[in-house]
């Protein structure tokens, strides 16, 4: 049984598709709750979440802060962290259930799983980026947050959970989980290419790599976030808005 945690901030363009992709798994009982941890949206994001009947946690901007707050509210033994611009492809639930069953029965050691990165765009640029991500995950076992993270609650807690940082929270947690406890799942996470098209593929990839290089060099996530998203400075506190019966 899975609790899904989705951090949001002005995600009206993509959130409905992200939630819709969870419906078959909710009908089958695999997904038992969906928690939207919002960081101050000013568009229709919260209205979409309310209409979907999911639980909403209002509070600070900053993905690490939001993910941690959402996880704190989760009630079920598996957690699925999913970005609001990423929808899981049909069949993901079967793959996830098989992986969970192997972990829960001890057939494989305790581990977390991430999905294959795909971009919702045509042309050679998204395909090249997908190939690069596949290579990185194959060699380094280093998936990023837009690939989702399916993890047992016990492993999440023992690894310390997400740090309350505005950026690189995914890299930080994956490093603490460790390569040996990370599996790549044979299902796709389809991520919106809106930001890549708006910024330009080359510019956005270079900016992402620059942020990663700064983080590796010891620059604080807060300083990187100020460059990456000047309007995303975190504030204090979270408030639970509602508890749903399903997505």
ZABAKOL-610096 format. One record per residue: residue number from 1; residue in one letter; x, y, z of N, C-alpha, C, O in turn. Coordinates in steps of 0.05 Angstrom, whole numbers, plus 5000, padded with zeros to 4 digits. Layout:
[NUM, a, [X, Y, Z], [X, Y, Z], [X, Y, Z], [X, Y, Z]]
...
***
This chain:
[1, x, [5017, 4976, 5000], [5000, 5000, 5000], [5018, 5025, 5000], [5037, 5027, 5015]]
[2, x, [5010, 5044, 4983], [5028, 5066, 4977], [5015, 5093, 4986], [4991, 5097, 4980]]
[3, x, [5030, 5110, 4998], [5024, 5138, 5001], [5040, 5153, 4981], [5064, 5152, 4980]]
[4, x, [5026, 5169, 4964], [5040, 5185, 4943], [5042, 5213, 4954], [5023, 5225, 4964]]
[5, x, [5066, 5224, 4951], [5072, 5252, 4960], [5080, 5268, 4936], [5099, 5261, 4922]]
[6, x, [5066, 5290, 4930], [5072, 5307, 4907], [5076, 5335, 4916], [5058, 5348, 4926]]
[7, x, [5101, 5346, 4913], [5105, 5374, 4920], [5096, 5392, 4896], [5101, 5385, 4873]]
[8, x, [5082, 5413, 4903], [5072, 5431, 4882], [5078, 5460, 4887], [5081, 5469, 4910]]
[9, x, [5080, 5475, 4866], [5082, 5504, 4867], [5075, 5514, 4839], [5091, 5512, 4820]]
[10, x, [5050, 5525, 4836], [5041, 5534, 4810], [5043, 5513, 4789], [5056, 5517, 4768]]
[11, x, [5030, 5490, 4794], [5032, 5467, 4776], [5006, 5462, 4762], [5000, 5438, 4755]]
[12, x, [4990, 5482, 4756], [4964, 5478, 4744], [4965, 5465, 4716], [4946, 5452, 4708]]
[13, x, [4987, 5469, 4702], [4989, 5459, 4675], [4992, 5428, 4674], [4986, 5416, 4654]]
[14, x, [5002, 5416, 4695], [5010, 5388, 4694], [4998, 5371, 4716], [4998, 5346, 4713]]
[15, x, [4989, 5383, 4738], [4981, 5367, 4761], [4958, 5348, 4755], [4958, 5325, 4765]]
[16, x, [4938, 5356, 4739], [4915, 5339, 4733], [4924, 5313, 4720], [4914, 5291, 4727]]
[17, x, [4943, 5314, 4701], [4953, 5290, 4688], [4968, 5273, 4707], [4967, 5248, 4705]]
[18, x, [4984, 5285, 4724], [4999, 5270, 4744], [4980, 5254, 4762], [4985, 5230, 4768]]
[19, x, [4958, 5267, 4771], [4939, 5253, 4789], [4923, 5232, 4773], [4918, 5210, 4784]]
[20, x, [4916, 5238, 4748], [4900, 5219, 4733], [4915, 5193, 4729], [4902, 5172, 4728]]
[21, x, [4941, 5194, 4725], [4956, 5170, 4721], [4957, 5151, 4745], [4964, 5128, 4743]]
[22, x, [4948, 5162, 4768], [4948, 5146, 4793], [4921, 5132, 4797], [4919, 5114, 4814]]
[23, x, [4901, 5139, 4782], [4874, 5129, 4787], [4872, 5099, 4785], [4860, 5086, 4803]]
[24, x, [4882, 5086, 4764], [4880, 5056, 4763], [4892, 5043, 4787], [4881, 5023, 4797]]
[25, x, [4915, 5052, 4797], [4927, 5040, 4820], [4911, 5046, 4845], [4911, 5029, 4864]]
[26, x, [4897, 5068, 4846], [4879, 5074, 4869], [4855, 5056, 4869], [4846, 5046, 4889]]
[27, x, [4844, 5051, 4845], [4821, 5033, 4842], [4828, 5005, 4851], [4812, 4992, 4864]]
[28, x, [4852, 4996, 4845], [4861, 4970, 4852], [4870, 4968, 4881], [4875, 4946, 4891]]
[29, x, [4872, 4990, 4895], [4880, 4990, 4923], [4909, 4992, 4928], [4918, 4991, 4951]]
[30, x, [4925, 4995, 4907], [4954, 4998, 4911], [4961, 5025, 4923], [4976, 5027, 4942]]
[31, x, [4950, 5046, 4910], [4953, 5073, 4921], [4930, 5078, 4940], [4907, 5077, 4933]]
[32, x, [4937, 5084, 4966], [4917, 5087, 4986], [4912, 5116, 4994], [4891, 5123, 5004]]
[33, x, [4931, 5134, 4989], [4927, 5162, 4994], [4947, 5178, 4977], [4968, 5169, 4969]]
[34, x, [4938, 5203, 4970], [4955, 5221, 4955], [4956, 5247, 4971], [4936, 5258, 4979]]
[35, x, [4980, 5256, 4976], [4985, 5281, 4991], [4999, 5301, 4974], [5021, 5296, 4964]]
[36, x, [4986, 5324, 4970], [4998, 5346, 4955], [5010, 5366, 4976], [4995, 5377, 4991]]
[37, x, [5036, 5369, 4976], [5049, 5388, 4994], [5055, 5413, 4978], [5074, 5414, 4962]]
[38, x, [5039, 5434, 4982], [5041, 5458, 4966], [5059, 5479, 4979], [5058, 5483, 5003]]
[39, x, [5074, 5492, 4962], [5092, 5513, 4971], [5084, 5541, 4964], [5101, 5557, 4956]]
[40, x, [5058, 5547, 4966], [5049, 5574, 4961], [5040, 5580, 4933], [5045, 5601, 4922]]
[41, x, [5025, 5561, 4921], [5015, 5565, 4894], [4996, 5588, 4893], [4980, 5592, 4911]]
[42, x, [4997, 5603, 4871], [4979, 5626, 4866], [4962, 5622, 4842], [4946, 5639, 4834]]
[43, x, [4964, 5599, 4829], [4947, 5592, 4806], [4925, 5573, 4814], [4916, 5573, 4837]]
[44, x, [4916, 5555, 4796], [4894, 5537, 4802], [4903, 5510, 4814], [4888, 5491, 4815]]
[45, x, [4928, 5508, 4822], [4939, 5483, 4832], [4922, 5472, 4855], [4914, 5449, 4854]]
[46, x, [4916, 5488, 4875], [4902, 5479, 4898], [4873, 5471, 4891], [4862, 5453, 4903]]
[47, x, [4861, 5486, 4872], [4834, 5479, 4864], [4833, 5452, 4850], [4815, 5436, 4855]]
[48, x, [4853, 5446, 4834], [4856, 5420, 4821], [4859, 5398, 4842], [4845, 5377, 4840]]
[49, x, [4876, 5403, 4861], [4880, 5383, 4882], [4855, 5379, 4899], [4848, 5356, 4906]]
[50, x, [4841, 5400, 4905], [4816, 5398, 4921], [4795, 5382, 4905], [4781, 5365, 4917]]
[51, x, [4792, 5388, 4879], [4772, 5374, 4863], [4779, 5344, 4860], [4761, 5328, 4857]]
[52, x, [4805, 5338, 4862], [4813, 5310, 4860], [4809, 5295, 4887], [4811, 5270, 4888]]
[53, x, [4803, 5310, 4908], [4798, 5297, 4934], [4823, 5288, 4949], [4821, 5272, 4967]]
[54, x, [4846, 5299, 4942], [4871, 5290, 4955], [4875, 5307, 4980], [4863, 5329, 4983]]
[55, x, [4893, 5298, 4997], [4900, 5314, 5021], [4919, 5336, 5012], [4937, 5332, 4996]]
[56, x, [4916, 5359, 5024], [4933, 5382, 5018], [4947, 5391, 5043], [4935, 5394, 5064]]
[57, x, [4973, 5395, 5041], [4989, 5406, 5062], [5001, 5432, 5052], [5017, 5432, 5034]]
[58, x, [4992, 5454, 5064], [5001, 5481, 5056], [5026, 5489, 5073], [5028, 5482, 5096]]
[59, x, [5044, 5504, 5060], [5066, 5514, 5076], [5088, 5526, 5059], [5084, 5539, 5039]]
[60, x, [5113, 5520, 5067], [5136, 5533, 5057], [5143, 5523, 5029], [5139, 5500, 5021]]
[61, x, [5154, 5542, 5013], [5165, 5535, 4987], [5193, 5522, 4991], [5208, 5529, 5010]]
[62, x, [5200, 5504, 4973], [5225, 5490, 4975], [5219, 5460, 4975], [5207, 5450, 4993]]
[63, x, [5228, 5446, 4954], [5219, 5419, 4949], [5227, 5400, 4972], [5211, 5383, 4979]]
[64, x, [5250, 5403, 4983], [5258, 5386, 5005], [5240, 5390, 5029], [5232, 5370, 5042]]
[65, x, [5233, 5414, 5035], [5215, 5420, 5057], [5188, 5408, 5052], [5176, 5396, 5070]]
[66, x, [5178, 5412, 5027], [5151, 5402, 5020], [5150, 5371, 5021], [5131, 5359, 5031]]
[67, x, [5171, 5358, 5010], [5171, 5329, 5010], [5172, 5318, 5038], [5159, 5298, 5044]]
[68, x, [5188, 5330, 5055], [5190, 5321, 5082], [5164, 5324, 5097], [5155, 5307, 5113]]
[69, x, [5150, 5347, 5092], [5125, 5352, 5105], [5104, 5332, 5096], [5088, 5322, 5112]]
[70, x, [5104, 5326, 5070], [5085, 5306, 5059], [5090, 5279, 5070], [5071, 5264, 5078]]
[71, x, [5115, 5271, 5072], [5122, 5245, 5083], [5114, 5242, 5112], [5106, 5221, 5122]]
[72, x, [5116, 5264, 5126], [5108, 5264, 5155], [5078, 5257, 5158], [5071, 5246, 5178]]
[73, x, [5062, 5265, 5139], [5033, 5260, 5140], [5026, 5232, 5130], [5004, 5222, 5136]]
[74, x, [5043, 5219, 5115], [5037, 5194, 5102], [5032, 5172, 5123], [5045, 5171, 5143]]
[75, x, [5013, 5154, 5116], [5004, 5134, 5136], [5011, 5105, 5127], [5008, 5087, 5144]]
[76, x, [5020, 5101, 5103], [5023, 5074, 5093], [5052, 5065, 5090], [5070, 5083, 5090]]
[77, x, [5057, 5039, 5088], [5085, 5029, 5091], [5103, 5034, 5067], [5127, 5031, 5070]]
[78, x, [5092, 5042, 5044], [5109, 5050, 5022], [5103, 5079, 5014], [5080, 5088, 5015]]
[79, x, [5124, 5093, 5007], [5122, 5121, 4998], [5130, 5123, 4969], [5149, 5112, 4960]]
[80, x, [5114, 5139, 4954], [5121, 5145, 4926], [5122, 5175, 4923], [5102, 5189, 4925]]
[81, x, [5146, 5185, 4919], [5150, 5214, 4916], [5150, 5220, 4886], [5165, 5207, 4870]]
[82, x, [5134, 5239, 4878], [5129, 5244, 4850], [5127, 5274, 4844], [5112, 5288, 4858]]
[83, x, [5141, 5284, 4825], [5139, 5312, 4818], [5113, 5317, 4804], [5101, 5300, 4792]]
[84, x, [5103, 5342, 4807], [5077, 5349, 4796], [5076, 5352, 4766], [5055, 5355, 4754]]
[85, x, [5099, 5351, 4753], [5100, 5352, 4724], [5108, 5325, 4712], [5116, 5323, 4689]]
[86, x, [5105, 5304, 4728], [5112, 5277, 4719], [5088, 5258, 4722], [5076, 5256, 4743]]
[87, x, [5081, 5244, 4701], [5060, 5225, 4702], [5071, 5197, 4696], [5088, 5194, 4678]]
[88, x, [5063, 5178, 4711], [5073, 5150, 4708], [5058, 5137, 4685], [5033, 5139, 4683]]
[89, x, [5073, 5123, 4668], [5061, 5110, 4644], [5045, 5086, 4652], [5050, 5074, 4673]]
[90, x, [5025, 5079, 4636], [5008, 5055, 4642], [5026, 5031, 4646], [5045, 5026, 4632]]
[91, x, [5018, 5015, 4666], [5033, 4991, 4673], [5053, 4995, 4696], [5064, 4976, 4706]]
[92, x, [5056, 5020, 4705], [5075, 5026, 4726], [5067, 5011, 4752], [5084, 5002, 4767]]
[93, x, [5040, 5009, 4756], [5031, 4997, 4781], [5038, 4968, 4783], [5044, 4958, 4805]]
[94, x, [5037, 4953, 4760], [5044, 4925, 4761], [5074, 4922, 4767], [5081, 4905, 4783]]
[95, x, [5090, 4938, 4754], [5119, 4938, 4760], [5125, 4944, 4789], [5141, 4931, 4802]]
[96, x, [5112, 4965, 4799], [5116, 4974, 4827], [5107, 4952, 4846], [5121, 4946, 4866]]
[97, x, [5084, 4940, 4841], [5074, 4919, 4859], [5092, 4895, 4860], [5097, 4884, 4882]]
[98, x, [5103, 4888, 4837], [5122, 4865, 4837], [5147, 4871, 4853], [5157, 4855, 4868]]
[99, x, [5157, 4896, 4849], [5181, 4904, 4864], [5176, 4905, 4894], [5192, 4895, 4910]]
[100, x, [5153, 4916, 4902], [5146, 4917, 4930], [5143, 4890, 4942], [5152, 4885, 4965]]
[101, x, [5131, 4872, 4927], [5127, 4844, 4938], [5154, 4830, 4943], [5157, 4816, 4962]]
[102, x, [5173, 4835, 4925], [5199, 4823, 4928], [5214, 4834, 4953], [5227, 4819, 4967]]
[103, x, [5211, 4860, 4957], [5223, 4872, 4981], [5209, 4862, 5006], [5222, 4855, 5026]]
[104, x, [5183, 4863, 5006], [5168, 4857, 5030], [5171, 4827, 5039], [5170, 4821, 5062]]
[105, x, [5175, 4810, 5019], [5178, 4781, 5026], [5207, 4773, 5030], [5213, 4750, 5036]]
[106, x, [5226, 4792, 5026], [5254, 4786, 5030], [5267, 4773, 5007], [5290, 4764, 5009]]
[107, x, [5254, 4771, 4984], [5266, 4759, 4960], [5290, 4776, 4950], [5309, 4765, 4939]]
[108, x, [5288, 4802, 4955], [5311, 4819, 4950], [5315, 4836, 4974], [5296, 4841, 4989]]
[109, x, [5340, 4846, 4979], [5344, 4863, 5003], [5328, 4889, 5001], [5319, 4897, 4979]]
[110, x, [5324, 4901, 5024], [5309, 4926, 5025], [5321, 4946, 5005], [5346, 4950, 5005]]
[111, x, [5304, 4959, 4989], [5314, 4977, 4968], [5292, 4997, 4961], [5269, 4993, 4967]]
[112, x, [5301, 5018, 4947], [5283, 5037, 4935], [5284, 5034, 4905], [5303, 5023, 4894]]
[113, x, [5263, 5044, 4892], [5262, 5041, 4863], [5256, 5068, 4850], [5242, 5085, 4861]]
[114, x, [5267, 5072, 4826], [5262, 5096, 4810], [5254, 5087, 4782], [5262, 5066, 4773]]
[115, x, [5239, 5104, 4768], [5229, 5097, 4741], [5247, 5108, 4719], [5265, 5125, 4724]]
[116, x, [5243, 5099, 4695], [5258, 5108, 4672], [5249, 5136, 4664], [5225, 5142, 4662]]
[117, x, [5268, 5153, 4658], [5262, 5181, 4651], [5254, 5183, 4622], [5268, 5173, 4604]]
[118, x, [5231, 5195, 4617], [5222, 5201, 4590], [5211, 5230, 4590], [5199, 5239, 4609]]
[119, x, [5215, 5243, 4567], [5205, 5270, 4564], [5181, 5270, 4544], [5182, 5257, 4524]]
[120, x, [5161, 5286, 4551], [5137, 5288, 4534], [5142, 5308, 4512], [5131, 5330, 4512]]
[121, x, [5159, 5301, 4493], [5166, 5319, 4471], [5177, 5302, 4448], [5187, 5280, 4452]]
[122, x, [5176, 5313, 4424], [5186, 5300, 4401], [5213, 5312, 4392], [5219, 5334, 4399]]
[123, x, [5227, 5296, 4376], [5253, 5306, 4365], [5277, 5293, 4377], [5275, 5276, 4395]]
[124, x, [5300, 5300, 4367], [5325, 5287, 4375], [5335, 5297, 4402], [5348, 5283, 4416]]
[125, x, [5328, 5322, 4409], [5338, 5333, 4435], [5328, 5318, 4459], [5344, 5310, 4476]]
[126, x, [5302, 5314, 4461], [5292, 5298, 4484], [5303, 5269, 4484], [5308, 5258, 4506]]
[127, x, [5305, 5257, 4461], [5315, 5230, 4459], [5344, 5228, 4469], [5352, 5210, 4482]]
[128, x, [5360, 5249, 4461], [5388, 5249, 4469], [5390, 5253, 4500], [5407, 5240, 4513]]
[129, x, [5373, 5270, 4511], [5373, 5274, 4540], [5365, 5248, 4554], [5377, 5241, 4574]]
[130, x, [5345, 5235, 4544], [5336, 5209, 4556], [5359, 5189, 4556], [5363, 5174, 4575]]
[131, x, [5373, 5187, 4534], [5396, 5169, 4532], [5417, 5175, 4552], [5429, 5157, 4565]]
[132, x, [5422, 5201, 4556], [5443, 5209, 4575], [5434, 5202, 4604], [5451, 5193, 4620]]
[133, x, [5408, 5206, 4610], [5398, 5199, 4637], [5400, 5168, 4641], [5407, 5159, 4663]]
[134, x, [5393, 5153, 4620], [5394, 5124, 4623], [5423, 5115, 4628], [5428, 5097, 4644]]
[135, x, [5442, 5127, 4614], [5470, 5121, 4619], [5479, 5128, 4647], [5492, 5112, 4660]]
[136, x, [5471, 5151, 4656], [5478, 5160, 4683], [5467, 5140, 4704], [5481, 5133, 4723]]
[137, x, [5442, 5133, 4701], [5429, 5115, 4720], [5442, 5087, 4719], [5444, 5073, 4739]]
[138, x, [5449, 5078, 4695], [5462, 5052, 4692], [5489, 5051, 4705], [5496, 5031, 4717]]
[139, x, [5505, 5072, 4701], [5532, 5072, 4711], [5534, 5080, 4741], [5549, 5069, 4756]]
[140, x, [5518, 5100, 4748], [5521, 5113, 4775], [5498, 5107, 4794], [5500, 5113, 4818]]
[141, x, [5476, 5095, 4784], [5452, 5091, 4800], [5445, 5118, 4814], [5442, 5119, 4838]]
[142, x, [5442, 5139, 4798], [5436, 5165, 4808], [5412, 5177, 4794], [5415, 5195, 4777]]
[143, x, [5388, 5167, 4800], [5364, 5180, 4788], [5358, 5206, 4802], [5366, 5210, 4825]]
[144, x, [5344, 5224, 4788], [5336, 5249, 4799], [5306, 5248, 4806], [5293, 5228, 4800]]
[145, x, [5297, 5269, 4819], [5269, 5270, 4828], [5248, 5267, 4807], [5226, 5257, 4813]]
[146, x, [5254, 5275, 4783], [5234, 5273, 4761], [5231, 5244, 4752], [5215, 5239, 4733]]
[147, x, [5245, 5225, 4764], [5241, 5197, 4758], [5225, 5183, 4779], [5221, 5158, 4779]]
[148, x, [5215, 5198, 4798], [5200, 5187, 4820], [5218, 5171, 4839], [5240, 5164, 4832]]
[149, x, [5208, 5166, 4863], [5223, 5149, 4882], [5202, 5133, 4898], [5186, 5144, 4913]]
[150, x, [5204, 5107, 4895], [5186, 5088, 4909], [5203, 5075, 4931], [5223, 5061, 4925]]
[151, x, [5196, 5079, 4956], [5214, 5071, 4978], [5198, 5061, 5002], [5178, 5073, 5009]]
[152, x, [5207, 5039, 5015], [5194, 5031, 5040], [5197, 5052, 5061], [5218, 5065, 5063]]
[153, x, [5177, 5056, 5077], [5178, 5076, 5098], [5202, 5070, 5117], [5215, 5089, 5126]]
[154, x, [5207, 5045, 5122], [5229, 5039, 5141], [5256, 5047, 5129], [5273, 5057, 5144]]
[155, x, [5260, 5044, 5103], [5285, 5052, 5091], [5286, 5082, 5090], [5308, 5094, 5094]]
[156, x, [5264, 5095, 5083], [5263, 5125, 5083], [5271, 5136, 5110], [5288, 5154, 5112]]
[157, x, [5260, 5125, 5131], [5266, 5135, 5158], [5295, 5130, 5166], [5308, 5147, 5177]]
[158, x, [5304, 5105, 5160], [5332, 5099, 5168], [5352, 5115, 5152], [5374, 5120, 5163]]
[159, x, [5346, 5124, 5128], [5364, 5140, 5113], [5362, 5170, 5121], [5379, 5186, 5112]]
[160, x, [5343, 5176, 5138], [5340, 5204, 5147], [5320, 5221, 5132], [5316, 5244, 5139]]
[161, x, [5308, 5210, 5111], [5288, 5224, 5097], [5299, 5248, 5081], [5324, 5252, 5080]]
[162, x, [5282, 5262, 5068], [5290, 5286, 5053], [5300, 5308, 5072], [5288, 5313, 5093]]
[163, x, [5322, 5321, 5064], [5331, 5344, 5079], [5314, 5368, 5072], [5304, 5370, 5049]]
[164, x, [5310, 5386, 5091], [5294, 5410, 5086], [5311, 5430, 5071], [5318, 5451, 5082]]
[165, x, [5317, 5424, 5046], [5332, 5442, 5029], [5317, 5447, 5003], [5302, 5429, 4994]]
[166, x, [5320, 5470, 4991], [5304, 5478, 4968], [5311, 5464, 4942], [5295, 5463, 4924]]
[167, x, [5336, 5455, 4940], [5345, 5441, 4915], [5364, 5419, 4923], [5375, 5418, 4945]]
[168, x, [5368, 5400, 4904], [5386, 5378, 4907], [5378, 5359, 4929], [5394, 5343, 4939]]
[169, x, [5353, 5361, 4937], [5343, 5343, 4958], [5342, 5314, 4948], [5345, 5295, 4964]]
[170, x, [5339, 5311, 4922], [5338, 5284, 4910], [5366, 5272, 4910], [5369, 5248, 4918]]
[171, x, [5386, 5287, 4902], [5413, 5277, 4902], [5422, 5270, 4930], [5435, 5250, 4935]]
[172, x, [5416, 5288, 4949], [5424, 5284, 4976], [5412, 5258, 4988], [5427, 5242, 5000]]
[173, x, [5386, 5253, 4983], [5374, 5228, 4994], [5385, 5203, 4980], [5390, 5183, 4993]]
[174, x, [5388, 5204, 4953], [5398, 5181, 4939], [5426, 5173, 4948], [5432, 5150, 4951]]
[175, x, [5442, 5193, 4954], [5469, 5187, 4964], [5468, 5173, 4991], [5483, 5155, 4996]]
[176, x, [5449, 5181, 5008], [5447, 5168, 5034], [5434, 5140, 5032], [5441, 5123, 5048]]
[177, x, [5417, 5136, 5013], [5406, 5109, 5008], [5428, 5091, 4999], [5430, 5068, 5008]]
[178, x, [5444, 5100, 4980], [5466, 5084, 4970], [5459, 5069, 4945], [5436, 5060, 4942]]
[179, x, [5479, 5065, 4927], [5474, 5052, 4902], [5464, 5023, 4905], [5447, 5014, 4890]]
[180, x, [5474, 5009, 4925], [5467, 4981, 4928], [5437, 4978, 4936], [5426, 4956, 4933]]
[181, x, [5425, 4999, 4946], [5397, 4997, 4954], [5379, 5012, 4935], [5357, 5021, 4943]]
[182, x, [5387, 5016, 4911], [5372, 5030, 4891], [5368, 5013, 4866], [5387, 5003, 4855]]
[183, x, [5343, 5009, 4858], [5337, 4993, 4834], [5323, 5011, 4813], [5307, 5028, 4820]]
[184, x, [5329, 5006, 4788], [5316, 5020, 4766], [5293, 5003, 4757], [5297, 4980, 4749]]
[185, x, [5269, 5013, 4758], [5244, 4998, 4752], [5238, 5000, 4722], [5243, 5021, 4709]]
[186, x, [5227, 4979, 4711], [5222, 4977, 4682], [5194, 4990, 4675], [5176, 4976, 4665]]
[187, x, [5191, 5015, 4682], [5167, 5030, 4675], [5176, 5059, 4672], [5196, 5068, 4684]]
[188, x, [5161, 5074, 4657], [5169, 5101, 4650], [5155, 5123, 4667], [5132, 5121, 4674]]
[189, x, [5171, 5143, 4674], [5161, 5167, 4686], [5162, 5189, 4664], [5184, 5197, 4656]]
[190, x, [5139, 5198, 4656], [5137, 5217, 4633], [5136, 5245, 4644], [5117, 5254, 4656]]
[191, x, [5157, 5260, 4639], [5160, 5287, 4650], [5153, 5308, 4628], [5162, 5305, 4605]]
[192, x, [5139, 5328, 4636], [5132, 5350, 4619], [5157, 5364, 4609], [5176, 5367, 4624]]
[193, x, [5157, 5371, 4583], [5180, 5385, 4571], [5175, 5415, 4570], [5190, 5429, 4556]]
[194, x, [5155, 5425, 4584], [5148, 5454, 4582], [5172, 5471, 4589], [5178, 5490, 4574]]
[195, x, [5186, 5465, 4610], [5208, 5482, 4619], [5232, 5480, 4600], [5246, 5500, 4595]]
[196, x, [5235, 5457, 4588], [5257, 5453, 4569], [5251, 5470, 4544], [5269, 5482, 4532]]
[197, x, [5226, 5469, 4535], [5219, 5485, 4511], [5220, 5515, 4516], [5229, 5530, 4499]]
[198, x, [5211, 5523, 4540], [5211, 5551, 4546], [5239, 5562, 4549], [5246, 5584, 4539]]
[199, x, [5256, 5547, 4564], [5284, 5557, 4569], [5303, 5550, 4546], [5324, 5563, 4543]]
[200, x, [5296, 5530, 4530], [5314, 5519, 4510], [5329, 5496, 4523], [5338, 5497, 4546]]
[201, x, [5331, 5474, 4508], [5343, 5450, 4518], [5372, 5455, 4528], [5379, 5447, 4550]]
[202, x, [5388, 5468, 4511], [5416, 5472, 4519], [5419, 5489, 4544], [5434, 5482, 4562]]
[203, x, [5403, 5510, 4545], [5405, 5528, 4568], [5396, 5514, 4594], [5409, 5517, 4615]]
[204, x, [5374, 5499, 4593], [5364, 5486, 4617], [5383, 5464, 4626], [5388, 5461, 4650]]
[205, x, [5393, 5448, 4607], [5412, 5427, 4615], [5437, 5439, 4627], [5447, 5428, 4647]]
[206, x, [5447, 5460, 4615], [5471, 5473, 4626], [5466, 5484, 4654], [5483, 5482, 4672]]
[207, x, [5443, 5496, 4658], [5436, 5507, 4684], [5434, 5485, 4705], [5444, 5487, 4727]]
[208, x, [5421, 5462, 4697], [5419, 5440, 4716], [5446, 5429, 4723], [5451, 5423, 4747]]
[209, x, [5464, 5426, 4703], [5490, 5416, 4709], [5507, 5435, 4725], [5523, 5427, 4742]]
[210, x, [5503, 5461, 4721], [5517, 5481, 4737], [5508, 5480, 4766], [5525, 5482, 4784]]
[211, x, [5482, 5476, 4770], [5473, 5473, 4798], [5485, 5449, 4811], [5493, 5449, 4834]]
[212, x, [5486, 5427, 4796], [5497, 5402, 4807], [5527, 5406, 4813], [5537, 5396, 4834]]
[213, x, [5541, 5420, 4796], [5570, 5424, 4800], [5574, 5442, 4825], [5593, 5437, 4840]]
[214, x, [5557, 5462, 4828], [5560, 5480, 4851], [5554, 5464, 4877], [5568, 5468, 4897]]
[215, x, [5535, 5446, 4876], [5528, 5430, 4899], [5551, 5411, 4906], [5558, 5408, 4930]]
[216, x, [5563, 5399, 4886], [5585, 5381, 4890], [5609, 5396, 4901], [5626, 5384, 4916]]
[217, x, [5611, 5422, 4894], [5634, 5438, 4904], [5629, 5449, 4932], [5647, 5462, 4943]]
[218, x, [5606, 5443, 4944], [5601, 5451, 4971], [5584, 5476, 4974], [5581, 5486, 4997]]
[219, x, [5574, 5487, 4953], [5557, 5511, 4955], [5530, 5502, 4967], [5519, 5481, 4960]]
[220, x, [5519, 5518, 4985], [5495, 5510, 4999], [5471, 5510, 4980], [5470, 5526, 4961]]
[221, x, [5452, 5491, 4985], [5428, 5490, 4968], [5413, 5516, 4968], [5400, 5523, 4948]]
[222, x, [5413, 5531, 4990], [5399, 5556, 4992], [5410, 5576, 4972], [5395, 5591, 4959]]
[223, x, [5437, 5577, 4970], [5449, 5596, 4952], [5444, 5588, 4923], [5439, 5604, 4906]]
[224, x, [5445, 5562, 4918], [5439, 5552, 4891], [5410, 5558, 4883], [5405, 5566, 4861]]
[225, x, [5392, 5554, 4902], [5364, 5559, 4897], [5358, 5588, 4890], [5341, 5594, 4874]]
[226, x, [5373, 5606, 4902], [5370, 5635, 4896], [5377, 5641, 4867], [5366, 5659, 4855]]
[227, x, [5395, 5625, 4856], [5402, 5628, 4828], [5382, 5613, 4810], [5374, 5623, 4789]]
[228, x, [5374, 5590, 4819], [5357, 5572, 4803], [5328, 5582, 4802], [5315, 5581, 4781]]
[229, x, [5318, 5591, 4825], [5290, 5600, 4827], [5288, 5622, 4847], [5283, 5617, 4871]]
[230, x, [5293, 5647, 4839], [5294, 5670, 4858], [5269, 5674, 4874], [5270, 5685, 4895]]
[231, x, [5246, 5665, 4863], [5221, 5669, 4877], [5213, 5646, 4895], [5192, 5646, 4907]]
[232, x, [5231, 5626, 4898], [5224, 5602, 4913], [5235, 5601, 4941], [5237, 5579, 4952]]
[233, x, [5242, 5624, 4953], [5254, 5623, 4980], [5234, 5612, 5000], [5211, 5619, 5000]]
[234, x, [5243, 5593, 5017], [5225, 5580, 5036], [5215, 5598, 5058], [5230, 5616, 5067]]
[235, x, [5191, 5593, 5067], [5180, 5606, 5091], [5175, 5584, 5112], [5181, 5561, 5106]]
[236, x, [5165, 5592, 5135], [5163, 5572, 5156], [5135, 5561, 5158], [5115, 5575, 5152]]
[237, x, [5133, 5535, 5166], [5108, 5524, 5174], [5092, 5510, 5152], [5093, 5518, 5129]]
[238, x, [5077, 5489, 5160], [5059, 5475, 5142], [5033, 5471, 5156], [5031, 5468, 5181]]
[239, x, [5012, 5471, 5141], [4985, 5467, 5152], [4970, 5446, 5135], [4970, 5447, 5111]]
[240, x, [4958, 5426, 5149], [4943, 5406, 5135], [4915, 5417, 5129], [4902, 5428, 5146]]
[241, x, [4907, 5415, 5103], [4881, 5425, 5094], [4859, 5405, 5096], [4837, 5412, 5105]]
[242, x, [4864, 5380, 5087], [4843, 5360, 5087], [4855, 5332, 5085], [4877, 5328, 5076]]
[243, x, [4839, 5312, 5094], [4847, 5284, 5092], [4827, 5271, 5073], [4803, 5271, 5079]]
[244, x, [4835, 5259, 5050], [4817, 5247, 5031], [4811, 5218, 5036], [4823, 5205, 5054]]
[245, x, [4792, 5207, 5021], [4788, 5179, 5021], [4802, 5165, 4998], [4804, 5141, 4997]]
[246, x, [4813, 5181, 4979], [4827, 5170, 4955], [4834, 5192, 4937], [4827, 5215, 4941]]
[247, x, [4850, 5186, 4914], [4858, 5207, 4896], [4835, 5216, 4879], [4838, 5234, 4862]]
***
